[in-house]
Amino acid sequence: MHYVYLIKSETSNFQYIGNTNDLKRRFEEHNACKEISTKYNAPYKLIYYEAYADKRDALERERKLKHHGSSIGHLKQRVKFSLE
């Protein structure tokens, strides 16, 4: 399986969208400050994820979330209470 996920810092309002084939490992890497783009805002909580059978689908979804304002806007509206 391939995953697209949204994490949020527990100490700031920083949010990150990524993709991986091992969600548990990747989440642990973010919290262990092993990722340059997220290490300054750890620890994180997992807000949302989607699972895909094909990696290409996950990459396309991540691209849309990162580069199309309406896609991330719709997602944030769906998980608005989790982001508080």
ZAMARGU-4260 file (C-alpha; in steps of 0.2 Angstrom, whole numbers, plus 5000, padded with zeros to 4 digits):
<rodrens>
0) 5000/5000/5000 | 5005/5018/4997 | 4999/5032/5008 | 4996/5051/5007 | 4996/5059/5024
5) 4993/5075/5034 | 5002/5078/5050 | 5002/5093/5061 | 5014/5099/5074 | 5009/5098/5092
10) 5019/5114/5096 | 5014/5125/5082 | 5002/5127/5068 | 5014/5119/5055 | 5006/5106/5044
15) 5015/5094/5032 | 5008/5083/5018 | 5018/5068/5012 | 5018/5051/5004 | 5025/5034/5009
20) 5024/5016/5007 | 5026/5013/5026 | 5016/5025/5036 | 5021/5020/5054 | 5040/5021/5049
25) 5038/5038/5041 | 5028/5045/5055 | 5041/5039/5068 | 5054/5047/5057 | 5045/5064/5058
30) 5044/5063/5076 | 5062/5058/5078 | 5067/5074/5069 | 5075/5064/5054 | 5067/5074/5041
35) 5074/5091/5037 | 5058/5099/5032 | 5049/5094/5048 | 5062/5092/5061 | 5060/5110/5069
40) 5042/5107/5073 | 5041/5090/5081 | 5032/5081/5089 | 5018/5078/5077 | 5001/5070/5077
45) 4994/5061/5062 | 4978/5070/5057 | 4973/5061/5041 | 4979/5048/5028 | 4973/5040/5012
50) 4978/5022/5006 | 4981/5018/4988 | 4986/5001/4980 | 4996/5010/4966 | 5010/5022/4970
55) 5006/5033/4955 | 4989/5037/4963 | 4997/5042/4979 | 5009/5053/4970 | 4996/5061/4960
60) 4985/5064/4976 | 5000/5072/4985 | 5004/5083/4970 | 4986/5089/4970 | 4985/5093/4988
65) 5001/5102/4988 | 4998/5112/4972 | 4980/5115/4970 | 4972/5126/4984 | 4955/5119/4982
70) 4960/5101/4985 | 4969/5105/5002 | 4955/5117/5006 | 4942/5103/5005 | 4953/5091/5015
75) 4955/5104/5029 | 4937/5107/5029 | 4934/5089/5031 | 4946/5088/5046 | 4944/5105/5053
80) 4941/5099/5071 | 4956/5088/5071 | 4967/5102/5065 | 4962/5113/5081
</rodrens>
